[in-house]
Amino acid sequence: MIGSMITHDKRLFEYADKVIELDDGVITNA
């Protein structure tokens, strides 16, 4: 159970990084 939670957190962090990169790109292009 803890292992799956860690994997889930890792995916969330990776997804958040992608979203942040997209937001930065939008702000830079704006």
MILUMMAR-440484 format. One record per residue: residue in three letters; chain; x, y, z of N, C-alpha, C, O, CB in turn. Coordinates in pm, 1 decimal, always signed. Glycine has a CB too. Layout:
// MILUMMAR-440484
ALA;A;X;Y;Z;X;Y;Z;X;Y;Z;X;Y;Z;X;Y;Z
...
This chain:
// MILUMMAR-440484
MET;A;+84.1;-119.3;+0.0;+0.0;+0.0;+0.0;+88.5;+125.6;+0.0;+65.7;+216.9;-79.3;-95.6;-0.1;+123.0
ILE;A;+187.4;+130.6;+86.8;+275.7;+247.6;+91.8;+350.0;+262.7;-41.2;+368.3;+373.6;-91.3;+376.9;+235.4;+209.5
GLY;A;+392.6;+148.3;-97.8;+465.5;+153.1;-225.1;+379.9;+215.0;-334.6;+427.6;+297.5;-412.6;+510.4;+12.3;-266.9
SER;A;+251.4;+174.4;-340.3;+163.7;+229.0;-443.6;+141.1;+378.3;-420.0;+127.3;+455.1;-515.3;+28.8;+153.6;-445.8
MET;A;+137.2;+419.0;-293.8;+118.6;+561.1;-263.5;+238.5;+641.2;-311.7;+222.5;+750.4;-366.2;+97.2;+582.6;-112.3
ILE;A;+359.5;+587.3;-291.8;+480.7;+656.7;-336.2;+478.9;+669.8;-488.3;+512.2;+774.9;-543.0;+608.5;+581.1;-289.3
THR;A;+439.5;+561.3;-556.0;+432.9;+565.8;-702.8;+331.4;+670.6;-746.1;+355.4;+745.2;-841.0;+395.4;+426.6;-761.5
HIS;A;+219.1;+676.3;-677.3;+114.5;+772.6;-711.6;+167.7;+914.6;-691.7;+145.9;+1001.5;-776.1;-13.1;+749.1;-625.5
ASP;A;+237.3;+937.9;-580.4;+293.3;+1070.5;-554.4;+392.6;+1107.4;-663.4;+394.5;+1221.3;-709.9;+361.2;+1075.3;-415.9
LYS;A;+475.9;+1010.9;-704.7;+575.5;+1038.0;-808.4;+506.4;+1080.7;-937.0;+550.9;+1173.6;-1004.3;+664.0;+913.8;-833.5
ARG;A;+397.0;+1012.3;-971.0;+323.5;+1048.2;-1093.1;+265.2;+1188.1;-1079.4;+266.8;+1265.9;-1174.7;+210.9;+945.6;-1122.3
LEU;A;+213.5;+1220.3;-960.6;+155.6;+1353.0;-939.2;+263.1;+1460.0;-954.4;+239.3;+1563.9;-1015.9;+89.6;+1362.3;-799.5
PHE;A;+382.0;+1434.6;-898.3;+490.5;+1532.0;-908.9;+531.1;+1550.0;-1054.2;+552.9;+1662.6;-1098.9;+611.6;+1488.3;-824.7
GLU;A;+541.6;+1438.3;-1129.7;+579.6;+1447.0;-1271.1;+473.4;+1525.3;-1348.1;+506.8;+1607.3;-1433.7;+598.0;+1305.0;-1332.4
TYR;A;+345.2;+1500.3;-1318.0;+235.4;+1570.5;-1385.1;+240.8;+1719.5;-1350.0;+222.0;+1804.8;-1436.7;+97.6;+1509.6;-1344.7
ALA;A;+266.5;+1749.9;-1223.1;+273.8;+1889.3;-1179.7;+387.4;+1960.4;-1251.8;+372.4;+2075.5;-1292.9;+293.1;+1898.3;-1026.7
ASP;A;+502.3;+1892.1;-1267.7;+615.8;+1951.9;-1337.6;+576.9;+1985.3;-1481.1;+613.4;+2091.2;-1532.1;+737.7;+1857.2;-1335.4
LYS;A;+503.1;+1895.8;-1546.7;+460.9;+1920.7;-1685.3;+367.9;+2040.9;-1690.2;+380.4;+2125.7;-1778.5;+390.8;+1796.0;-1745.4
VAL;A;+274.5;+2048.6;-1595.3;+179.5;+2160.3;-1591.7;+254.1;+2291.1;-1568.2;+224.2;+2392.1;-1632.0;+72.8;+2138.4;-1481.4
ILE;A;+351.2;+2289.7;-1476.8;+429.5;+2410.2;-1446.9;+505.5;+2454.0;-1571.6;+512.4;+2573.1;-1601.8;+528.0;+2384.8;-1329.2
GLU;A;+563.0;+2357.1;-1644.4;+636.7;+2390.7;-1766.3;+542.4;+2455.1;-1867.2;+578.9;+2552.5;-1933.0;+703.5;+2264.7;-1827.1
LEU;A;+421.3;+2401.2;-1879.6;+323.9;+2457.1;-1973.8;+286.4;+2598.5;-1930.2;+279.8;+2689.4;-2013.0;+197.0;+2367.1;-1982.8
ASP;A;+261.9;+2617.3;-1800.1;+225.8;+2749.4;-1748.4;+338.9;+2848.3;-1774.8;+313.7;+2961.4;-1816.3;+194.2;+2742.6;-1596.9
ASP;A;+463.1;+2806.6;-1751.1;+577.5;+2894.5;-1774.6;+583.0;+2932.5;-1921.8;+610.3;+3047.8;-1955.3;+709.6;+2826.4;-1730.9
GLY;A;+557.2;+2835.9;-2010.0;+560.3;+2862.0;-2154.1;+453.9;+2963.5;-2192.1;+479.7;+3054.3;-2271.2;+540.1;+2731.9;-2233.4
VAL;A;+334.8;+2948.6;-2136.3;+224.9;+3040.2;-2167.2;+259.7;+3180.4;-2118.9;+238.6;+3278.4;-2190.3;+92.6;+2991.7;-2102.4
ILE;A;+312.9;+3189.3;-1997.7;+348.6;+3319.7;-1940.9;+459.4;+3384.2;-2024.4;+456.3;+3504.6;-2050.2;+393.7;+3304.9;-1792.7
THR;A;+557.9;+3303.0;-2066.7;+669.6;+3356.4;-2144.8;+621.9;+3406.4;-2280.3;+668.2;+3509.8;-2328.5;+778.2;+3249.8;-2163.2
ASN;A;+529.8;+3333.4;-2341.8;+481.5;+3371.4;-2474.9;+381.9;+3487.0;-2468.2;+359.5;+3555.1;-2568.2;+416.7;+3251.4;-2543.7
ALA;A;+322.5;+3509.6;-2352.0;+217.5;+3610.5;-2341.4;+270.0;+3751.4;-2357.5;+193.0;+3847.1;-2350.9;+147.7;+3598.3;-2209.6
